[in-house]
Every structure is written in C-alpha cells, then in structure tokens.
Amino acid sequence: MILEALNYAATWPLTSAANRPHIRYSVNLWSRAGRCAAAWREHEEMSRRAMLAAMAGLQQKRTAVVLGSGLLRDVPILELTLQFDTVVLVDLVHLASVRTWLAIKGLRNVRLIERDLSGLSDIAEGRDPDPLGFLRQVPYLDLVISANLLSQIGRGAKRRIDEMPQGAMPDDALPRLMQAHLDGLANLPAKACLVTDIAFSVVDRTGHVHETVDLMHDVTPPQASSSWQWPVAPLGEESRDYQIIHQVIAA
C-alpha cells in the first residue's frame, strides 16, 4: 500500500485536474500488474509481438503514436524509440512510475499527451464522436497503436454514464463509441495496429465457464490476425474458486 500511495501522490501534481479522478484506476492497474506478473507475461509478450509485426513492414518510421500507453508493459517501447524519430504516448494518466522509468532509460524522443480518447464528450454535446480526429494534425504519422484500450473505453464510459441522470445519454452511446474508435483507426493516413480484449469469461477451478460477457457492446471487431487468452484475474486474485479470463485479438 505504501508504494501505491507514493505513486498516487507523485502522479497527482503531474496530472490535470480533470483527469485526477482516474489516477486511482491507473495505480490499481499498476498494483495488479505487479501481483499478476507471471499470469500476465504471455499476454504482454503477445501484445508486443503484434505491435512489432505492425512496425516491420513500414517504409518510413517517423512518428508513432500509442493510444492507451498505460504502464508500457504490453508496448515494445524500446524498439519504438529506436526505430522511430518520435514516439507519442497518449493516455488519461501517465503515472509517475512510468515517467521515472522513461527518464531513467533516457528516451528523449518520447512525448506524453494526456487526453480522453473515449469520445463521450462529443455524444454529450450532440455530435458524432470523433475521438481520434486529433491524429489528423500529427505530422509525419506512420504508425498508430491502440494498446489494449478499446474495452477500457467502453468500461470507463459505462461507469461515467451510470453516474449521470437517467436519459442524459442516448441508449446507443456505448456501441457508437466503440465503432468510432474502430472507424478512426481504419480511416487514418497511417498504418494502424489494434490490440484489444473483446470478451471475458468467469471460469471455475474445473475449467467450467459460468459466464461470458461481450466487451464490444455488440460491435463487430475487425478480423483478427492473432488471438489469445489473458487471465486478468487468475485464481486467488479476486476469488479462490474463480478466475476471469479475457479473450484478446490483434488486428
């Protein structure tokens, strides 16, 4: 708890007031990632492998943008910084622990942007969501990576909508946000790599699946180039008898 508190306190002054409520979610993820490092290792490696494959065929490597950069555990950040002139990391919160690691590594061609990538504010103001529209202003853009972000957009938006008065948002807000992210990636003048979990299952010790939940809100994901399972909550993390396993795709 002491390390979590220190990371939270150090991140607070580095984060805008609007995004400070999200710091605790990032710190909780950081803490869980440490506890579940062994269980998450394959997922993180598969994620990095998919992103490296997307980089491999590029003729120009000027600017790369990572959406939902998070803890950087699932992002091949060292390879990106070696191969691209500039690497832009975009997320709601950049933890102090991540900033310190980048500084220690001396990665001087990394830029951090704090941004809400959900598009929820567009819908709230009666506009079609265009959460990735800002990428059209990024010069020399050659690669965009959506790094295990899409399902988090849906979960975060649902949490915020649930806190609003009933009827404040249209019933189709969540699928519209999911589709807007996919459309935004598809329409970029650059190569795009999507890594996302699309569903999760609650599985008991015998392997019996008790429940499966769609994380795409009925939006069809693009055809996967690879897929794998991610034990987000292995046995003992949330329950001694059940684990939560996510289905992940790369496209």
Secondary structure, 3 states (H helix, E strand, C coil): CHHHHHHHHHHHHHCCHHHHHHHHHHHHHHHHHHHCHHHHHHHHHHHHHHHHHHHHCCCCCCEEEEECCCCCCCCCHHHHHHHCCEEEEEECCCCHHHHHHHHHHCCCCEEEEECCCCCHHHHHCCCCCCCCHHHHHCCCEEEEEEECCHHHHHHHHHHHHHCCCCCCCCCCHHHHHHHHHHHHHHCCCCEEEEEEEEEEEEEECCCCEEEEEECCCCCCCCCCCEEEEEEEECCCCCCCCEEEEEEEEEC
